[in-house]
């Protein structure tokens, strides 16, 4: 998928350094991610491979540089959840507010639907009005809040959950 100067394509392990560069400040400076240590480039490459085996992992590219990514993964461990997927999207700070997240999610949700997935779920550390707005703009609906579920930077944080049915 291409929009203006943005190309959405399947990720490769060669994208791991660019993906890590986007993700590192989110881990280090925000509660958007509950990870406390930035994954290595090798860890990111493994995550790409794992996601591509069963779901999808996409990147947004502009002028040859990765400016965002989105992926799907297992929702829960039990077999009955196999047609549900958790999804996430991250956009480089300089590319935010330009529709990159919407392009990534539009493509990702289509790939998951065509792959037989029924529902997509997104967990959002609250407050995060930009992420809530993105998810609702692509059809997610709020389904609940886990109160004080994550502890990072010396404080408890809530996580809201959003859901979108894919095959209707």
C-alpha distance (Angstrom), angle and dihedral (degrees) to the residues before:
residue distance angle dihedral
X1 . . .
X2 3.79 . .
X3 3.78 129.7 .
X4 3.79 117.9 -178.2
X5 3.79 103.1 -53.2
X6 3.82 97.4 -15.2
X7 3.79 121.3 98.7
X8 3.83 119.6 -163.2
X9 3.80 112.2 -158.0
X10 3.78 142.7 151.1
X11 3.77 112.9 -75.6
X12 3.78 122.1 -117.8
X13 3.78 128.9 -161.0
X14 3.81 86.0 -104.3
X15 3.83 87.4 69.7
X16 3.81 91.7 61.3
X17 3.85 95.7 97.9
X18 3.81 92.5 52.0
X19 3.79 92.1 44.8
X20 3.80 90.7 49.4
X21 3.81 90.2 50.3
X22 3.81 89.8 56.2
X23 3.79 93.9 44.5
X24 3.83 100.2 42.8
X25 3.83 98.2 74.9
X26 3.81 90.1 44.7
X27 3.80 90.1 56.2
X28 3.80 94.7 41.0
X29 3.81 100.6 43.2
X30 3.81 110.0 22.5
X31 3.79 144.2 46.1
X32 3.80 90.7 -130.6
X33 3.80 84.6 102.8
X34 3.78 120.4 37.1
X35 3.79 91.3 -151.2
X36 3.79 110.4 113.7
X37 3.81 99.3 -163.6
X38 3.78 125.3 49.0
X39 3.81 110.3 -113.2
X40 3.79 117.0 -120.0
X41 3.80 121.9 -110.3
X42 3.80 86.9 -105.9
X43 3.80 90.8 53.8
X44 3.79 90.3 50.5
X45 3.81 90.6 50.0
X46 3.82 89.6 52.9
X47 3.81 90.5 49.5
X48 3.79 90.4 52.5
X49 3.81 91.6 50.4
X50 3.82 92.7 46.4
X51 3.79 93.5 50.0
X52 3.80 93.6 46.2
X53 3.82 91.0 53.0
X54 3.80 93.8 63.6
X55 3.81 110.7 6.1
X56 3.81 129.6 5.9
X57 3.79 140.6 -77.2
X58 3.80 118.0 -162.5
X59 3.79 134.3 -177.6
X60 3.77 131.4 -157.2
X61 3.78 111.7 -139.1
X62 3.80 131.0 -168.1
X63 3.79 120.9 -177.0
X64 3.80 90.3 -14.0
X65 3.82 95.0 -53.0
X66 3.80 125.9 112.1
X67 3.82 107.9 -119.3
X68 3.80 99.5 169.2
X69 3.77 145.4 -4.1
X70 3.78 140.9 -159.1
X71 3.76 131.8 -170.6
X72 3.76 145.0 173.9
X73 3.74 129.2 -136.9
X74 3.77 144.0 165.6
X75 3.80 114.0 -50.4
X76 3.79 96.9 -155.8
X77 3.78 137.2 -13.6
X78 3.82 101.8 -110.8
X79 3.82 118.6 94.7
X80 3.80 94.5 -120.9
X81 3.83 88.8 67.3
X82 3.83 93.5 57.3
X83 3.83 94.1 110.0
X84 3.80 93.2 51.4
X85 3.80 124.0 81.4
X86 3.77 137.0 -166.4
X87 3.79 112.9 -136.1
X88 3.79 135.2 -164.3
X89 3.78 135.8 179.7
X90 3.79 130.2 -167.1
X91 3.80 128.4 -174.7
X92 3.80 128.3 -164.9
X93 3.79 111.3 -104.2
X94 3.82 93.4 -116.1
X95 3.83 91.2 53.1
X96 3.81 99.0 48.0
X97 3.78 119.2 119.5
X98 3.83 92.6 27.8
X99 3.81 99.4 99.6
X100 3.81 95.1 -99.1
X101 3.80 94.0 126.3
X102 3.79 91.8 49.2
X103 3.82 91.6 50.2
X104 3.79 91.4 49.3
X105 3.80 94.5 47.6
X106 3.79 94.1 44.5
X107 3.80 89.8 55.4
X108 3.82 95.3 40.3
X109 3.80 95.0 49.7
X110 3.79 90.3 49.6
X111 3.80 91.9 50.8
X112 3.80 91.2 49.4
X113 3.81 92.5 47.9
X114 3.80 91.6 49.7
X115 3.80 88.1 48.6
X116 3.79 90.9 59.7
X117 3.79 100.3 -99.9
X118 3.80 115.0 148.0
X119 3.81 104.0 -165.2
X120 3.80 139.6 18.3
X121 3.80 124.4 -153.3
X122 3.79 130.2 -163.7
X123 3.78 127.0 -167.7
X124 3.80 114.6 -153.4
X125 3.80 123.9 -168.9
X126 3.80 106.0 -131.2
X127 2.92 136.7 -89.6
X128 3.80 97.8 33.8
X129 3.82 110.3 130.6
X130 3.82 93.8 174.0
X131 3.81 92.8 57.0
X132 3.80 93.0 42.3
X133 3.81 88.9 51.3
X134 3.80 92.5 49.5
X135 3.79 94.1 49.4
X136 3.79 94.1 46.1
X137 3.83 90.6 46.8
X138 3.81 89.6 59.8
X139 3.79 94.2 46.8
X140 3.80 106.6 -88.6
X141 3.80 118.2 143.6
X142 3.81 126.4 -156.0
X143 3.80 114.7 -105.8
X144 3.80 104.9 172.0
X145 3.78 151.2 -43.0
X146 3.78 129.8 -108.3
X147 3.81 102.8 -146.8
X148 3.80 118.0 -138.5
X149 3.81 92.8 -14.3
X150 3.81 99.7 143.0
X151 3.80 128.0 52.6
X152 3.79 115.1 -159.2
X153 3.81 134.2 145.2
X154 3.82 89.8 12.1
X155 3.82 95.5 -59.3
X156 3.78 140.4 92.5
X157 3.80 117.3 -115.0
X158 3.80 133.5 -162.4
X159 3.80 122.9 -132.7
X160 3.78 121.2 -150.6
X161 3.79 119.3 -153.9
X162 3.78 125.0 -142.8
X163 3.80 127.6 -172.1
X164 3.78 136.8 -163.3
X165 3.80 125.2 -171.1
X166 3.79 106.6 -136.7
X167 3.78 106.5 -168.4
X168 3.81 102.8 55.4
